[in-house]
Amino acid sequence: MPVSTPEALRLGEVEQLVLLAVLRLEGDAYAVPIRALIAREGGVALTRGSIYVTLDRLEKKGLVESAFSEPEAVPGGKARRLFRVRPDGMAALKAARRALDRLTAGTVLSRRS
C-alpha cells in the first residue's frame, strides 16, 4: 500500500463525495450504488466512468481498498468489486472537514438561521 503523504490526504470534491458514499454504503459499496447515493443525497450526477476512475485513484492513494464479492447466486451472476474506506481515507475525510469548518468560521455560513 502507498505511504500516506500530505498530497494523498488532500481530496478533490468528487473524491470526497465518493469516499463519503463508500463510508455510508458500508459493505455494499460498488460503483452503481455509490453513483446512486451521490445523485440522491448530494444532488450530483456523475457518470459511472468517473466513479470508477475516482475509486481507482483513491485505491492508488491508499484511501480505499477493494475485494471481489462472490458471484451473485443467479444464472450468469457476476462478482462485484466492493470498496471500503481505509484508516487513511478516514483521516483524509476528517482533514477535509476540519479545513471546511475553519474556512466557514466567521462567515454567514457559520451563523445559525
For each residue, the residues with C-beta under 8 A, 3 or more apart:
1: 62 65 86
2: 8 60 61 62
3: 62
4: 8 9 62 88 91
5: 8 9
6: 9 10
7: 10
8: 2 4 5 61 62 63 88 92
9: 4 5 6 88 91 92 95
10: 6 7 92 95 96
11: 15 16 19 92 93 96
12: 15 16
13: 16 17
14: 17 18 46 50 54
15: 11 12 18 19 54 57 58 63
16: 11 12 13 19 20 93 96
17: 13 14 20 21 38 42 44 46
18: 14 15 21 22 34 38 51 54 55 58
19: 11 15 16 22 23 58 63 64 85 89 92 93
20: 16 17 23 24 93
21: 17 18 24 25 29 33 34 37 38
22: 18 19 25 29 34 55 64 83 84 85 89
23: 19 20 26 85 89 90 93
24: 20 21 37 41
25: 21 22 28 29 33 34 37
26: 23 29 84
27: 82 84
28: 25 33 82
29: 21 22 25 26 33 34 82 83 84
30: 33 34 80 81 82 83
31: 34 35 48 51 52 55 81
32: 35 36 48
33: 21 25 28 29 30 36 37
34: 18 21 22 25 29 30 31 37 38 51 55 83
35: 31 32 38 39 46 48 51
36: 32 33 39 40
37: 21 24 25 33 34 40 41 42
38: 17 18 21 34 35 41 42 44 46 51
39: 35 36 42 43 44 45 46
40: 36 37
41: 24 37 38
42: 17 37 38 39
43: 39
44: 17 38 39
45: 39
46: 14 17 35 38 39 50 51
47: 50 51
48: 31 32 35 51 52
49: 52 53
50: 14 46 47 53 54
51: 18 31 34 35 38 46 47 48 54 55
52: 31 48 49 55 56
53: 49 50 56 57
54: 14 15 18 50 51 57 58
55: 18 22 31 34 51 52 58 59 64 66 83
56: 52 53 59 60
57: 15 53 54 60 61
58: 15 18 19 54 55 61 63 64 89
59: 55 56 62 63 64 65 66 83
60: 2 56 57
61: 2 8 57 58 88
62: 1 2 3 4 8 59 86 88 89
63: 8 15 19 58 59 85 86 88 89 92
64: 19 22 55 58 59 83 84 85 86 89
65: 1 59 83 84 86
66: 55 59 81 82 83 84
67: 81 82
68: 79 80 81 82
69: 79 80 81 82
70: 79
71: 77 78 79
72: 77 78 79 80
73: 77
74: 77
75:
76:
77: 71 72 73 74
78: 71 72
79: 68 69 70 71 72
80: 30 68 69 72
81: 30 31 66 67 68 69
82: 27 28 29 30 66 67 68 69
83: 22 29 30 34 55 59 64 65 66
84: 22 26 27 29 64 65 66
85: 19 22 23 63 64 89 90 93
86: 1 62 63 64 65 89 90
87: 90 91
88: 4 8 9 61 62 63 91 92
89: 19 22 23 58 62 63 64 85 86 92 93
90: 23 85 86 87 93 94
91: 4 9 87 88 94 95
92: 8 9 10 11 19 63 88 89 95 96
93: 11 16 19 20 23 85 89 90 96 97
94: 90 91 97 98
95: 9 10 91 92 98 99
96: 10 11 16 92 93 99 100
97: 93 94 100 101
98: 94 95 101 102
99: 95 96 102 103
100: 96 97 103 104
101: 97 98 104 105
102: 98 99 105
103: 99 100 107
104: 100 101 107 109 110
105: 101 102 110
106: 110
107: 103 104 110 111
108: 111
109: 104
110: 104 105 106 107
111: 107 108
112:
113:
